[in-house]
Amino acid sequence: MKKSTEIIGLPIINISEGSEAGSVKSLVINPDKGTVDFLTVEHEEWQVSIKAVPFRKVVGIGEFAVTIDSDHAIIDLNEIPIANQLVNKRIRITDTKVITKKGQLLGAATEYFIDDESGQIIGIQLKLAERDVYLKAAHILTFGKDILIVQEDAEAKIAENLEDLVKEGSGEDESVSVEQKQVDLLFGNKLLRDIHSKDGSLLIQQGAVLSYDDIQKALNDGPGTFVELSMNTEV
């Protein structure tokens, strides 16, 4: 588990070349999944386009660096519309108000914690009556640009220390399913051939950069279609 502030600013190291590819500028949050999907890259030579590393391409996040296999893990967000949309949503957690579903102000979020293997947001730290407390991400209903909406009984679910949050959040319900990992691996890949549904209609066209909607279409059509999709993509 990592704090967001422990990741931002870390150098990004290319393992295959033993070189620095930039540093982590920001974390891009997917509000629908409650995950960090991308790390944007700060590099003095990249002034126009936004570059990022998909979280699924991160090899590891250590105390001193984020590691990736090669520079191929770094993408131009302008080439992946869905990723670009996430950046433009500007979802943040720190310095946001935390409000219950019925409009009661709980406090202000001051930090959040990430599973450094999956990118899943585990929970948040918030200031409540001049003390720091913790809330499991499962109690967050909406990740907004300026406000986090939480369940009405969220105050009763608050943990007084970080150890309790980790213990509470370590249950099976927080695990990332095998299917979800497969979906994350396919996201952003290029499709090498047309994929047709079981009734023969065109489902996803060759050359498409796969979005979550595309992958969900294949999942909904059945295991055979999803396997065919998986076998016909490239990064």
C-alpha positions in Angstrom: 0.0 0.0 0.0 1.2 3.5 -0.9 0.1 7.0 -0.1 -0.5 9.1 -3.2 2.2 11.6 -2.0 4.7 8.7 -1.8 4.2 8.1 -5.6 4.0 11.6 -7.0 7.5 12.9 -7.8 9.2 9.5 -8.0 11.5 8.9 -10.9 10.3 6.4 -13.5 13.0 3.9 -14.3 13.3 2.0 -17.6 14.5 -1.5 -16.5 15.7 -2.7 -19.9 17.9 0.4 -20.5 18.7 1.3 -16.9 17.7 4.9 -17.7 15.3 7.5 -16.2 12.2 8.1 -18.4 10.9 11.0 -16.4 9.0 11.4 -13.1 5.5 10.9 -11.8 3.6 14.1 -12.3 0.1 13.1 -11.2 -2.2 10.1 -10.6 -5.2 9.7 -12.9 -8.3 8.4 -11.1 -11.0 6.4 -12.7 -14.1 7.5 -10.7 -16.3 4.6 -11.9 -13.9 1.9 -10.7 -12.3 3.7 -7.8 -8.8 3.0 -9.1 -5.7 4.9 -10.3 -5.5 3.9 -14.0 -2.5 6.1 -15.1 0.5 7.9 -13.9 1.2 11.0 -15.9 4.9 11.6 -16.7 6.9 14.8 -16.2 9.6 15.1 -18.7 11.4 18.3 -19.8 11.3 17.3 -23.5 7.5 16.6 -23.6 5.8 20.0 -23.5 2.9 19.6 -25.9 1.3 16.2 -25.4 0.6 14.4 -22.2 2.4 11.1 -21.6 1.4 8.5 -19.1 2.1 5.0 -17.9 -1.0 2.7 -17.6 -1.0 1.4 -14.0 -1.1 -2.2 -15.4 2.3 -1.5 -17.1 4.0 -0.6 -13.8 6.4 -3.3 -12.7 6.8 -1.9 -9.2 6.5 1.1 -7.0 9.4 1.3 -4.5 10.6 3.8 -2.0 12.9 5.5 -4.5 11.4 4.8 -8.0 8.6 3.5 -10.2 9.9 0.9 -12.5 8.6 -0.1 -16.0 9.9 -2.7 -18.5 10.7 -0.3 -21.3 9.7 3.1 -22.8 7.0 1.2 -24.7 5.0 1.3 -21.4 4.7 5.1 -21.9 1.8 6.2 -24.0 0.5 9.4 -25.5 -2.9 10.1 -24.0 -4.0 11.9 -27.1 -3.9 8.5 -28.9 -6.3 6.9 -26.4 -9.6 8.9 -26.1 -10.8 7.1 -23.0 -7.6 7.8 -21.1 -7.7 11.4 -22.2 -11.2 11.8 -20.9 -10.1 10.5 -17.5 -7.4 13.2 -17.4 -9.8 15.9 -18.4 -12.3 14.9 -15.7 -9.6 16.1 -13.2 -10.8 13.9 -10.4 -8.9 14.4 -7.2 -9.2 13.3 -3.6 -6.9 15.4 -1.5 -8.3 18.8 -0.5 -11.9 17.7 -1.3 -14.9 18.0 0.9 -16.4 14.7 2.2 -20.2 14.8 2.3 -22.8 12.2 3.1 -25.5 11.2 0.6 -28.0 13.4 2.6 -25.7 16.4 2.6 -24.0 16.2 6.0 -20.4 17.5 5.9 -18.0 14.9 7.4 -14.7 16.7 6.9 -12.0 17.2 4.3 -10.0 14.5 2.6 -6.2 15.0 3.1 -4.7 11.9 1.6 -5.6 8.6 0.0 -4.1 5.1 -0.1 -3.5 2.8 -3.1 -2.9 -0.9 -3.5 0.4 -0.6 -5.3 -0.2 -3.9 -7.1 -3.6 -3.3 -8.6 -4.1 0.5 -8.4 -7.3 0.0 -6.3 -8.0 2.9 -3.9 -8.1 1.3 -0.5 -9.3 4.3 1.6 -8.9 8.0 2.5 -7.5 10.0 5.3 -9.8 12.9 6.4 -9.8 15.6 9.0 -12.7 15.2 11.3 -13.1 17.6 14.3 -9.4 18.4 14.2 -8.2 14.8 14.2 -7.1 12.5 11.4 -9.3 9.5 10.8 -9.6 7.0 8.0 -12.4 5.7 5.8 -12.5 2.6 3.6 -13.0 3.4 -0.1 -16.0 0.9 -0.2 -18.0 3.6 1.7 -17.4 6.2 -1.1 -20.4 6.5 -3.5 -19.0 9.2 -5.8 -15.5 10.4 -6.6 -16.1 14.0 -7.8 -13.9 16.8 -9.0 -14.3 18.8 -5.7 -16.4 16.6 -3.5 -16.5 13.0 -2.3 -20.0 11.6 -1.6 -20.1 8.9 1.0 -22.7 6.5 2.5 -25.0 8.0 5.1 -23.6 5.8 7.8 -20.0 6.5 6.9 -19.2 8.3 10.1 -19.9 5.1 12.0 -17.5 3.2 9.7 -14.6 5.5 10.4 -11.3 3.9 11.5 -9.2 5.8 14.1 -5.9 4.6 12.8 -4.4 3.5 9.6 -3.8 -0.1 10.8 -7.5 -0.5 11.3 -8.2 0.8 7.8 -5.8 -1.8 6.3 -7.2 -4.6 8.4 -10.8 -3.6 7.5 -10.0 -3.3 3.9 -8.2 -6.6 3.5 -11.3 -8.7 3.0 -12.1 -10.8 0.0 -14.6 -8.2 -1.3 -11.6 -5.9 -2.0 -9.7 -8.4 -4.2 -9.4 -7.8 -7.9 -11.0 -10.6 -9.9 -9.1 -12.5 -12.5 -11.6 -11.3 -15.1 -11.0 -7.6 -14.1 -7.2 -8.1 -14.4 -7.8 -9.5 -17.9 -9.9 -6.5 -18.8 -7.2 -4.1 -17.5 -4.6 -5.9 -19.5 -6.6 -5.5 -22.7 -7.6 -1.8 -22.2 -5.7 0.5 -24.6 -4.5 -2.4 -26.8 -4.9 -2.2 -30.6 -7.2 -4.8 -32.2 -5.5 -6.8 -35.0 -8.7 -8.1 -36.7 -12.4 -7.6 -36.8 -14.3 -9.3 -33.9 -17.8 -10.6 -34.7 -20.5 -11.5 -32.3 -22.1 -15.0 -32.1 -24.8 -13.9 -34.5 -22.2 -12.9 -37.1 -22.6 -9.1 -36.7 -19.5 -6.8 -36.5 -18.8 -6.2 -32.8 -15.5 -4.4 -32.8 -13.6 -3.2 -35.9 -10.0 -4.0 -36.7 -7.6 -1.2 -35.7 -9.7 0.0 -32.7 -7.9 1.0 -29.6 -9.9 -1.0 -27.0 -12.0 0.9 -24.5 -13.7 -0.6 -21.5 -17.0 -0.5 -23.4 -15.5 -2.6 -26.3 -14.2 -5.2 -23.8 -17.5 -5.3 -22.1 -19.2 -6.0 -25.4 -17.0 -9.0 -25.9 -17.6 -10.2 -22.3 -21.4 -9.9 -22.8 -21.3 -11.9 -26.0 -19.7 -14.9 -24.3 -16.4 -16.5 -23.3 -15.5 -17.5 -26.9 -15.8 -13.9 -28.1 -13.7 -12.6 -25.2 -11.0 -15.2 -25.8 -10.9 -14.3 -29.5 -10.5 -10.7 -28.6 -7.7 -11.5 -26.1 -5.8 -13.4 -28.8 -6.0 -10.7 -31.4 -4.5 -7.5 -29.8 -1.2 -5.9 -29.5 0.1 -3.2 -27.1 
